[in-house]
Amino acid sequence: MLQEKDLHGIYVPIITPFDEEFEVDAASFYNQAYNLFQDEIDGLVVNGTTGESPTITKDELGVLFATAQAARDAAHVQVPLIVGTGTNDTLSTVKKTDEAGKLGAEAALVVVPYYNRPSQQGIIAHFRKVASVGVPVILYDVPHRTGVTLELDTVRTILDIDGVIGMKDSTPNTQLVTELTRLGSKPVLCGEDSLLFAALQAGAKGVMSASANVETERFVSFIRQFANGAQEQSRQAFEELLPLIRLLFQEPNPAPLKWLLHQQGIIESGTLRLPLLPITENLQAKLASYL
């Protein structure tokens, strides 16, 4: 099981490839996972937002997780596998987290309950219930998707729960990670890709980056340079990645990632499940320079 000390470096929420019939393409998923492991990432997230988790069934998740395990074995690495299990229903999240643990997940990535707009105390109660399952929990705070803004005291209370080992911070600035670092908290991974370097400077222990599905070696190098104290080199590396990051979020994630990976021959199709659509020709033209 994942521990606090393991939350550092670069974690990648992997895309879920589909074929032209909108079925999970396990062979393409294997290719992508194997490539990520070969590039020396520190953790892999299966069934995150980038993996189109709202559209993935229980059976499909089982296939994806087993395929990730097979790719990890073939790559001869010990990279932890995390599963996205969060929903806006506590009982459903508890069940999914328990199922993830039985699959062999080292931790669960649990998003703040969305749509319901619960109170701060309701959110805390949600995480207490999920953490009681026994699978290590990573709090995922992404207010532009959940419609809920966590107060600092709420975040600190959740991070103090036994079984919650850290958080993915996808808030729109570095204020939260700065405050948590100042106060001394469990590790924070930055999930807002445009803020990766700033978040590391503010005290984040690593990143959970969707963008790192492509140009993975460059993202890994950027993180390693920062960890080794070469901040100026790391800053320059990040500045060179920033135009790509901005393009990858110009249209809904993971459509741009899938287009690039398909064009690179890593996945067989850039197919997405509705309501997501393929990227526009305008964005294709901009991304073509990365082929």
C-alpha positions in Angstrom: 0.0 0.0 0.0 1.1 3.5 -0.8 2.4 5.7 2.1 2.9 9.4 2.6 6.6 9.1 1.9 5.8 7.6 -1.5 3.9 10.7 -2.7 6.7 12.6 -4.6 7.9 12.9 -8.2 5.6 12.5 -11.2 2.4 10.6 -11.2 0.5 10.2 -14.5 -3.2 9.8 -14.9 -3.3 7.6 -17.9 -5.8 8.0 -20.8 -8.2 5.1 -21.6 -8.1 4.2 -25.3 -11.2 3.1 -27.1 -11.6 1.5 -30.5 -13.9 2.8 -33.3 -16.8 0.9 -31.7 -16.2 2.8 -28.4 -15.0 -0.4 -26.6 -11.9 -0.3 -24.4 -8.8 -1.0 -26.4 -6.6 -3.0 -24.0 -3.7 -3.4 -26.4 -3.4 0.3 -26.9 -3.7 0.8 -23.2 -0.9 -1.7 -22.6 1.3 0.2 -25.1 0.7 3.5 -23.4 1.2 2.1 -19.9 4.4 0.3 -20.9 5.8 3.5 -22.4 5.1 5.5 -19.3 6.7 2.8 -17.1 9.8 2.8 -19.4 10.1 6.6 -18.9 10.5 6.1 -15.2 7.4 7.8 -13.8 6.8 7.5 -10.1 3.1 6.5 -10.1 0.3 5.6 -12.5 -3.4 6.6 -12.0 -6.0 4.3 -13.7 -9.5 5.6 -14.1 -8.8 9.3 -13.3 -10.6 12.1 -15.1 -8.0 11.9 -17.9 -9.1 8.2 -18.2 -12.7 9.3 -18.8 -13.7 7.7 -15.5 -17.4 8.7 -15.7 -17.8 6.4 -18.7 -15.9 3.4 -17.4 -17.8 0.3 -16.1 -16.7 -1.9 -13.2 -15.8 -4.7 -15.6 -13.8 -2.3 -17.8 -11.9 -1.1 -14.8 -10.9 -4.6 -14.0 -9.5 -5.1 -17.5 -7.6 -1.8 -17.4 -6.1 -2.5 -14.0 -5.0 -6.0 -15.0 -3.5 -4.6 -18.2 -1.6 -2.0 -16.2 -0.2 -4.7 -14.0 0.9 -6.7 -17.0 2.6 -3.7 -18.5 4.3 -3.0 -15.2 5.6 -6.5 -14.9 6.9 -6.4 -18.5 8.7 -3.1 -17.7 10.3 -4.7 -14.6 9.4 -1.7 -12.4 7.6 -1.3 -9.0 5.6 1.8 -9.9 2.5 2.1 -7.7 -0.9 1.8 -9.3 -3.6 4.2 -8.0 -7.3 3.9 -9.0 -9.7 6.8 -9.3 -12.8 5.9 -7.2 -14.4 9.2 -6.2 -18.1 9.9 -7.0 -20.7 12.3 -5.6 -22.3 9.4 -3.6 -20.4 8.3 -0.4 -21.7 4.7 -0.4 -20.8 4.3 -4.1 -17.3 5.8 -3.4 -16.8 3.4 -0.5 -17.8 0.4 -2.7 -15.5 1.5 -5.6 -12.6 2.1 -3.2 -13.1 -1.4 -1.6 -13.2 -2.9 -5.1 -10.1 -1.1 -6.1 -8.3 -2.5 -3.1 -9.3 -6.0 -4.0 -8.0 -5.4 -7.5 -4.6 -4.6 -6.0 -4.6 -0.8 -6.1 -2.0 0.8 -3.8 -4.2 3.8 -3.2 -7.4 5.5 -4.3 -7.7 8.9 -5.8 -10.9 10.4 -4.4 -12.4 13.6 -5.7 -14.3 16.0 -3.6 -18.0 15.1 -4.1 -19.4 17.1 -7.0 -22.8 18.4 -8.1 -24.5 17.8 -4.7 -22.6 20.9 -3.2 -22.3 19.4 0.3 -21.2 21.5 3.3 -17.6 21.5 4.5 -18.6 19.1 7.3 -20.4 16.8 4.8 -17.2 16.6 2.7 -15.2 15.8 5.8 -17.7 13.0 6.7 -17.4 11.7 3.2 -13.7 11.3 3.4 -13.8 9.8 6.9 -16.2 7.1 5.5 -14.0 6.4 2.5 -10.8 6.2 4.5 -12.3 3.7 6.8 -12.2 1.1 4.0 -8.5 0.6 4.6 -7.2 1.6 1.1 -4.9 4.6 1.3 -6.8 7.7 0.1 -5.4 10.7 -1.9 -7.7 13.7 -1.6 -8.4 15.3 -5.0 -9.4 18.9 -4.9 -10.5 20.3 -8.3 -13.1 23.1 -7.6 -13.7 24.0 -11.3 -15.0 20.5 -11.8 -16.8 19.9 -8.5 -18.4 23.3 -8.0 -17.2 23.2 -4.4 -14.4 25.3 -2.8 -12.6 23.6 0.2 -11.7 25.9 3.0 -8.1 25.6 4.3 -9.3 24.2 7.7 -11.4 21.5 5.8 -8.4 20.4 3.8 -6.3 20.2 7.0 -9.0 18.2 8.7 -9.3 15.7 5.8 -5.5 15.4 5.6 -5.4 14.6 9.4 -7.7 11.6 8.9 -6.0 8.2 9.3 -5.7 6.6 5.9 -5.6 9.9 3.9 -2.0 10.0 2.8 -1.9 13.3 0.8 -3.7 15.3 -1.9 -3.8 16.2 -5.5 -4.2 20.0 -5.6 -5.9 21.2 -8.8 -6.9 24.6 -7.4 -6.2 27.6 -9.8 -3.3 29.0 -7.9 -0.5 28.1 -5.4 -2.1 29.6 -2.3 -3.3 26.3 -0.9 0.0 24.5 -1.2 1.8 27.5 0.1 -0.3 27.5 3.3 -0.2 23.8 3.7 3.5 23.8 3.4 3.8 26.6 5.9 1.6 24.8 8.4 3.3 21.4 7.8 1.0 18.9 6.1 1.0 15.6 4.4 2.4 15.7 0.8 0.7 17.6 -1.9 0.9 16.8 -5.6 0.1 19.6 -8.1 -2.6 18.7 -10.5 -2.9 22.0 -12.3 -0.4 21.5 -15.1 0.2 25.2 -15.9 1.3 25.7 -12.3 3.6 22.7 -12.0 6.9 24.6 -11.5 5.3 27.3 -9.2 3.7 24.6 -7.1 7.0 22.8 -6.6 8.5 26.1 -5.5 5.6 26.6 -3.1 6.3 23.2 -1.5 4.5 20.5 -3.5 6.3 17.2 -3.3 5.5 16.3 -6.9 3.0 16.5 -9.7 0.0 14.4 -11.0 0.1 15.6 -14.6 -2.2 14.6 -17.4 0.0 16.4 -19.9 2.8 13.9 -19.1 1.0 11.2 -21.1 3.0 12.8 -24.0 6.6 14.0 -24.0 6.9 12.0 -20.8 10.7 12.0 -20.7 10.8 15.8 -20.7 8.3 16.0 -17.8 10.3 13.4 -15.9 13.6 15.3 -16.5 11.9 18.5 -15.4 10.9 16.9 -12.1 14.2 15.3 -11.5 16.1 18.5 -12.1 14.0 20.3 -9.5 14.4 17.5 -7.0 18.2 17.6 -7.5 18.3 21.3 -6.8 18.8 22.5 -10.4 16.0 25.0 -10.1 17.0 27.2 -13.0 17.4 24.2 -15.4 14.0 22.9 -14.1 12.4 26.3 -14.7 13.7 26.4 -18.3 12.5 22.9 -18.9 9.1 23.8 -17.7 9.0 27.0 -19.8 9.7 24.9 -22.8 6.9 22.5 -21.9 4.3 25.3 -21.2 3.2 25.9 -24.8 2.4 22.2 -25.1 0.6 22.2 -21.8 -1.6 25.1 -22.9 -2.5 23.5 -26.1 -3.4 20.2 -24.4 -6.0 22.1 -22.3 -7.2 24.4 -25.1 -10.1 21.9 -25.7 -11.5 19.4 -23.2 -9.0 16.9 -21.7 -8.2 14.1 -22.8 -9.2 14.8 -26.4 -5.9 16.6 -27.4 -3.8 13.9 -25.7 -5.6 11.1 -27.5 -5.2 12.9 -30.9 -1.4 13.2 -30.3 -1.0 9.6 -29.1 -3.0 8.3 -32.0 -0.9 10.3 -34.5 2.3 9.0 -32.8 1.0 5.4 -33.3 0.9 4.6 -29.6 -2.9 4.1 -29.6 -4.9 2.8 -32.5 -7.6 5.5 -32.3 -8.3 8.8 -30.7 -11.9 7.9 -30.0 -13.6 9.4 -27.0 -16.9 8.5 -25.4 -19.7 11.1 -25.6 -20.2 13.7 -24.4 -16.5 14.4 -25.2 -15.7 15.0 -28.9 -12.5 14.9 -31.0 -10.5 18.1 -31.2 -11.0 20.7 -33.9 -8.9 20.9 -37.1 -7.6 24.2 -35.8 -6.1 22.5 -32.7 -4.8 19.6 -34.8 -2.8 22.0 -36.8 -1.3 23.6 -33.7 -0.4 20.2 -32.2 1.1 18.8 -35.4 4.4 20.5 -34.5 4.8 18.0 -31.7 4.6 15.0 -34.0 
